[in-house]
Amino acid sequence: MRLSDFRYHLPQALIAQRPPERRDASRLLHLPANGPIRDRRFVDLTGLLRAGDLLVFNDTRVIPARLHGNKASGGRVEVLVERVLDAHRVSAHVRASKSPKAGSRLILEGALEVEVEGRDDDLFLLRFLGGETAIELLERFGHMPLPPYIERSDDGADRERYQTVFARNPGAVAAPTASLHFDDAMLELLARQGVRSAWVTLHVGAGTFQPVRVDNLDDHKMHSEWLSVSAETCNAVTETRANGGRVIAVGTTVMRSLESAALAAGGECRPFAGDTRLFIRPGFDFRLVDALLTNFHLPESTLLMLVSAFGGYEAVMAAYRHAVEQEYRFFSYGDAMFVERNDA
C-alpha cells in the first residue's frame, strides 16, 4: 500500500481545539467486526464491554515539555523535550533561527539555564544546570506540549485535561488520548461490571506527529518510543484470553506496547522493557488484542495505518468518511472509535 491510500478529506472545523466539558461527553463510533457502523455516545462503552473483558491502559504521564527563551548569545529559541535521559539531561527539538552549538547555553522561561551538550541526529542533547532535576524544573516552568493541530497556546485547564486521570509515570510529551475520555466514575462502573484493568507504560514522543515523507511505506523509518509491559499485565492478558474474555487496547500506544512484547517473545505476552520502532500497517499479524478504543487520527499517519490494519482498510476508511459526514470531532481532544478486530 502507498501513503496516498491513507488520505482523506478533513474540514479544519472538525479538529477539536478544546476538550468537551466532561471527559465522558464525547461521541463514540462503533466499528464491529461484522455489520454496519453505529453512532453512539462514549458512555455507551459500558454496554459494549462484558464481564471478563480486560481494558489495558497506558499510565504514562505527560510532562510540561515545551519551553521558550533565548540563546545566551541572543536569538529566540523554543525547546520541546522529546525524552528525559537521566536526572538532568534530556534530548529535545530546538527551534531557532540558527542552531545552537555544543557548549553554548540557553536561558529558558527567564529562569532556567541549560547547556547544549551536542546533537543526536535531529535532536539536541541538553543539560539542566542546578540542583533540581529536569522533570522538577519542567513541572515548574514548562508548558503542556499541545499537538501542532491545536492552534492556541496551552492554558491552566490543559494541565488537567491533557492528562489521564490515572497518569503516574512521567515521561510522555503527548497524551495517550484514547484514555482522556475516562473519568474515575466510569472506571469504577466498569470495575463493578466485572471488566478488569491492566497497565502498560509507553512514553509517547513528539515523533508521533511527524508526517510520513515517503509514498512507499517500506521506506518509512518509524520513530522510537520507550515502553514497559509488566509480568502482571502479561498474566492478566493470558488469563483473559484463556477464559474467553477480550483484550481491549485503550489507544494505539497500548496496541504497540502489547504487540511489541508479543513479537519479542515469539507471539506470547512476556514482560518487556525497552524501545520499540514497531510499524503496524495492513498485513500485520495481531497476536494479543481483540478490540481497540482510539481517537481519530491524521490523514496519512502511521496511527491511521495501524487502525486500518486492525479494523480492515476498507471498513476503517469508510468509517472515517462517515465520521466526517456526521461531524465528529477529530484528534487529541476529539471523539473516539471502538474498533473490533477484523481478520477478513
Buried (B, 14 or more C-beta within 10 A) or exposed (E): BEBEBBEBEBEEEBBBBEBBEEBBBBBBBBBBBEEEBEBBEBBBBBEBBEEBBBBBBBBBBBBBBBBBBBBBEEEEBBBBBBBBBEEBBBBBBBEBEEEBEEEEBBBBBEEBBBBBBEBEEEBBBBBBEEEBBBBEBBBEBBBBBBBEBBEEEBEEEBBEBBBBBBBEBBBBBBBBBBBBBBBEEBBEBBEEEEBBBBBBBBBBBBBBBEEBEEEEBEEBEBBBBBBBBBEEBBEBBBEBBEEEBBBBBBBBBBBBBBBBBBBBBEEEBBBBEEEBEBBBBBEBEBBBBBBBBBBBBBBBBBBBBBBBBBBBBEBBBBBBEBBBEEEBBBBBBBBBBBBBBBEE
